[in-house]
Amino acid sequence: TGTPTLIQRSELPDPHRLVGSRLHLHPASVVAGLFPQKLESWKGRPQSYQCTELLEFSKGSNKRVWLVPAFAHPAGVSSILPGFGFEHQRYMEHYPQMAAVTAMVHDETRGRVKPKGRFGVAIDYWPDEADRQQIVLGLVASAKILLAAGATKVVVPTVEPIELQSASDANKLASTLTIERYNLNITAVHPMSSVWMGERPETSCVDPSGRYHQLDNLFVADTSLYPTSIGGPPQLTAYALGLHVGRRLVASLG
């Protein structure tokens, strides 16, 4: 989000009004499993495995979810658990016996980012119906994984917390949960695609070398270059693009 808003604040040429207009986020939701024994999930690697059983990369696929463990320090976990007051406290009291799985969506929704005030960022993004269905698919699969691993209860982070105790309960969730604004805790930590790469200035913001189409000496080298959501952790791709753009920049300097 920083790159497009820097370009916009700087009033750089953008004749086709593309900058900031194709934001993807990998929207996700996290379910927590409560186990009878201590797990101390904060120890070790917080994301040690992934499941791609529900992830296909073809356009319009009805499987666009990947699942990873998701755990954090108490403040981080408390922010993803549902409930208020004593209800929320009751869940947090099980922190040592808790494990969590996040379902991230390889989203097709396109959002928008623009400056807000002097330094802020305004994001306009809401998952479309197809992406919301993918979130539900991921929640159901995450719940089943935790229950199969021995959780006695799985908590779904809706405003009115939903507790699942069996795979049958999880299956029912697939047909009963409708995601609306503010009724489910949705997170997103992978902003991308807002200054995307492509051949033509009419349909993209930067060329394949990372050079901004409208200025010869401006290069972009971060996750805003992705033409679409990438459907996976973006770090290695970001490193590779940084190396690619860096080499092109050096070559352009002779």
C-alpha positions as CSV (number, residue, x, y, z in Angstrom):
1,T,0.0,0.0,0.0
2,G,3.0,2.3,0.5
3,T,4.2,2.3,-3.0
4,P,0.9,3.3,-4.8
5,T,0.2,6.0,-2.2
6,L,3.7,7.4,-2.6
7,I,3.2,7.6,-6.3
8,Q,-0.2,9.2,-5.9
9,R,1.0,11.8,-3.3
10,S,3.9,12.7,-5.5
11,E,1.4,13.4,-8.3
12,L,3.4,11.3,-10.8
13,P,1.9,10.8,-14.3
14,D,-0.8,8.1,-14.3
15,P,-2.8,8.8,-17.5
16,H,-4.8,5.6,-17.3
17,R,-5.6,5.9,-13.6
18,L,-4.2,2.4,-12.8
19,V,-2.0,3.0,-9.7
20,G,-3.6,1.5,-6.6
21,S,-6.6,0.0,-8.5
22,R,-5.8,-3.7,-8.4
23,L,-5.2,-4.4,-4.7
24,H,-5.2,-8.1,-3.6
25,L,-4.8,-9.1,0.1
26,H,-5.1,-12.8,0.6
27,P,-8.1,-12.4,3.0
28,A,-8.0,-15.0,5.8
29,S,-9.8,-16.1,8.9
30,V,-8.4,-18.1,11.8
31,V,-10.1,-20.8,13.9
32,A,-8.8,-21.9,17.3
33,G,-8.9,-25.4,18.6
34,L,-9.1,-26.0,22.4
35,F,-7.3,-29.2,23.4
36,P,-7.5,-31.2,26.7
37,Q,-3.7,-31.1,27.1
38,K,-1.1,-28.3,27.1
39,L,0.3,-27.5,23.7
40,E,2.2,-24.3,24.3
41,S,1.9,-23.5,20.7
42,W,3.9,-20.3,21.0
43,K,7.0,-22.4,21.2
44,G,9.0,-23.4,18.1
45,R,8.0,-22.4,14.5
46,P,4.6,-20.8,14.4
47,Q,4.1,-21.8,10.7
48,S,5.8,-25.1,10.2
49,Y,3.4,-26.9,7.8
50,Q,1.0,-26.0,5.0
51,C,-1.9,-27.7,3.3
52,T,-2.6,-27.1,-0.3
53,E,-5.3,-29.7,-0.8
54,L,-7.8,-26.9,-1.5
55,L,-5.5,-24.8,-3.6
56,E,-5.7,-24.8,-7.4
57,F,-4.3,-21.9,-9.5
58,S,-6.6,-22.0,-12.6
59,K,-8.6,-18.9,-13.1
60,G,-12.1,-19.2,-11.6
61,S,-11.2,-22.3,-9.6
62,N,-13.5,-23.3,-6.8
63,K,-10.4,-24.4,-4.7
64,R,-8.4,-21.3,-3.8
65,V,-7.5,-21.8,-0.2
66,W,-4.3,-22.7,1.5
67,L,-4.1,-23.6,5.2
68,V,-1.2,-22.9,7.6
69,P,-0.9,-23.0,11.4
70,A,-1.3,-19.6,13.0
71,F,-0.3,-18.8,16.5
72,A,1.2,-15.8,18.2
73,H,1.9,-14.1,21.5
74,P,-1.1,-13.5,23.8
75,A,-1.9,-10.1,22.4
76,G,-1.9,-11.5,18.9
77,V,-4.1,-14.4,19.7
78,S,-6.5,-12.3,21.7
79,S,-7.0,-10.1,18.6
80,I,-8.3,-13.0,16.5
81,L,-10.5,-14.7,19.2
82,P,-14.1,-13.8,19.2
83,G,-16.3,-12.7,22.2
84,F,-16.3,-9.8,24.6
85,G,-15.7,-9.5,28.3
86,F,-15.9,-12.7,30.3
87,E,-16.6,-14.7,27.2
88,H,-13.3,-13.6,25.6
89,Q,-11.5,-14.1,28.9
90,R,-12.8,-17.7,29.0
91,Y,-11.2,-18.4,25.7
92,M,-7.9,-16.8,26.6
93,E,-7.7,-18.9,29.8
94,H,-7.2,-21.8,27.4
95,Y,-4.2,-20.2,25.7
96,P,-1.7,-22.9,26.7
97,Q,-4.1,-25.6,25.4
98,M,-4.9,-23.8,22.1
99,A,-3.8,-24.3,18.5
100,A,-5.0,-22.3,15.5
101,V,-5.2,-22.7,11.7
102,T,-5.6,-19.9,9.3
103,A,-7.3,-20.3,5.9
104,M,-6.0,-17.8,3.4
105,V,-7.7,-17.2,0.0
106,H,-6.0,-16.8,-3.3
107,D,-8.4,-13.9,-4.0
108,E,-9.8,-12.7,-7.3
109,T,-11.4,-9.6,-5.7
110,R,-9.8,-6.4,-6.8
111,G,-9.7,-3.5,-4.3
112,R,-8.3,0.0,-4.4
113,V,-5.8,1.9,-2.3
114,K,-5.4,5.7,-2.1
115,P,-3.9,8.3,0.2
116,K,-5.7,9.5,3.3
117,G,-4.6,12.7,4.9
118,R,-0.9,13.5,5.0
119,F,0.4,10.1,5.8
120,G,-2.5,7.6,6.0
121,V,-3.8,5.0,3.6
122,A,-7.4,4.4,2.6
123,I,-8.2,0.9,1.5
124,D,-11.5,0.0,-0.3
125,Y,-11.7,-3.8,-0.3
126,W,-14.5,-6.3,0.4
127,P,-14.2,-10.0,-0.8
128,D,-16.7,-10.8,-3.5
129,E,-19.2,-13.6,-3.1
130,A,-16.9,-16.2,-4.7
131,D,-14.1,-15.2,-2.4
132,R,-16.4,-15.2,0.7
133,Q,-17.4,-18.8,-0.2
134,Q,-13.7,-19.7,-0.3
135,I,-13.2,-18.3,3.2
136,V,-16.1,-20.5,4.5
137,L,-14.5,-23.5,2.7
138,G,-11.3,-22.8,4.5
139,L,-12.9,-22.3,7.9
140,V,-14.7,-25.7,7.5
141,A,-11.4,-27.5,6.5
142,S,-9.5,-25.8,9.3
143,A,-12.0,-26.9,11.9
144,K,-11.9,-30.5,10.7
145,I,-8.1,-30.5,10.9
146,L,-8.1,-29.3,14.5
147,L,-10.9,-31.7,15.5
148,A,-9.1,-34.7,13.9
149,A,-6.0,-33.7,15.8
150,G,-7.9,-34.0,19.1
151,A,-9.4,-30.6,19.8
152,T,-12.5,-30.9,22.0
153,K,-13.9,-27.7,20.6
154,V,-13.2,-25.3,17.7
155,V,-14.1,-21.6,17.9
156,V,-15.1,-19.8,14.8
157,P,-14.4,-16.0,15.1
158,T,-17.8,-14.7,14.3
159,V,-19.2,-11.8,16.3
160,E,-21.5,-14.3,18.1
161,P,-18.9,-17.0,18.6
162,I,-19.6,-20.4,16.9
163,E,-18.3,-23.5,18.7
164,L,-17.9,-26.7,16.8
165,Q,-17.4,-30.1,18.5
166,S,-17.5,-32.5,15.6
167,A,-16.9,-32.9,11.9
168,S,-20.6,-32.9,11.5
169,D,-20.8,-29.5,13.1
170,A,-18.2,-28.3,10.7
171,N,-20.0,-29.6,7.7
172,K,-23.2,-27.8,8.8
173,L,-21.2,-24.6,9.0
174,A,-20.6,-24.8,5.2
175,S,-24.3,-24.2,4.6
176,T,-25.2,-22.0,7.5
177,L,-22.5,-19.4,7.7
178,T,-23.0,-16.3,5.5
179,I,-20.2,-13.8,5.7
180,E,-21.4,-10.2,5.9
181,R,-19.5,-7.0,6.8
182,Y,-18.4,-7.0,10.4
183,N,-19.8,-10.5,11.4
184,L,-16.6,-12.4,11.0
185,N,-13.0,-11.6,11.9
186,I,-11.2,-11.4,8.6
187,T,-7.4,-10.7,8.5
188,A,-5.1,-9.8,5.7
189,V,-1.3,-9.4,5.9
190,H,-0.2,-9.7,2.2
191,P,-1.1,-6.5,0.3
192,M,0.0,-6.8,-3.3
193,S,-0.6,-6.0,-7.0
194,S,-1.4,-2.3,-6.7
195,V,1.4,-1.1,-9.1
196,W,1.5,-4.2,-11.2
197,M,3.9,-5.3,-13.9
198,G,3.1,-5.8,-17.6
199,E,4.1,-5.0,-21.1
200,R,1.6,-2.3,-22.1
201,P,1.3,1.1,-20.4
202,E,-2.4,1.1,-21.1
203,T,-3.0,-2.0,-18.9
204,S,-0.1,-2.0,-16.4
205,C,1.9,0.4,-14.2
206,V,5.5,-0.8,-14.7
207,D,7.3,-2.7,-17.4
208,P,8.9,-6.2,-17.0
209,S,12.1,-4.7,-15.8
210,G,10.3,-2.9,-12.9
211,R,10.6,0.5,-14.5
212,Y,7.5,2.8,-14.1
213,H,5.9,3.2,-17.6
214,Q,5.6,6.9,-17.3
215,L,9.1,7.8,-15.9
216,D,12.4,6.5,-17.1
217,N,14.3,6.6,-13.8
218,L,11.7,5.2,-11.4
219,F,11.8,1.5,-10.5
220,V,9.5,-0.5,-8.3
221,A,10.7,-3.6,-6.5
222,D,8.2,-4.9,-4.0
223,T,5.0,-7.0,-3.8
224,S,2.9,-4.3,-5.5
225,L,4.5,-5.6,-8.8
226,Y,2.4,-8.9,-8.8
227,P,-0.1,-8.8,-11.6
228,T,-2.5,-10.9,-9.5
229,S,-2.8,-12.5,-6.1
230,I,-0.1,-15.2,-6.0
231,G,-1.9,-17.7,-3.7
232,G,1.1,-18.3,-1.4
233,P,3.5,-16.7,1.0
234,P,4.9,-13.7,-0.9
235,Q,8.3,-13.4,0.7
236,L,10.4,-15.5,-1.7
237,T,8.8,-14.0,-4.7
238,A,9.4,-10.5,-3.4
239,Y,13.1,-11.4,-2.9
240,A,13.3,-12.7,-6.4
241,L,11.6,-9.7,-7.9
242,G,13.9,-7.4,-5.9
243,L,16.9,-9.2,-7.3
244,H,15.5,-9.1,-10.9
245,V,14.7,-5.3,-10.7
246,G,18.0,-4.6,-9.1
247,R,19.9,-6.3,-11.9
248,R,17.8,-4.4,-14.5
249,L,18.5,-1.1,-12.7
250,V,22.2,-1.8,-12.7
251,A,22.2,-2.7,-16.4
252,S,20.3,0.5,-17.2
253,L,23.0,2.6,-15.5
254,G,25.6,1.0,-17.8
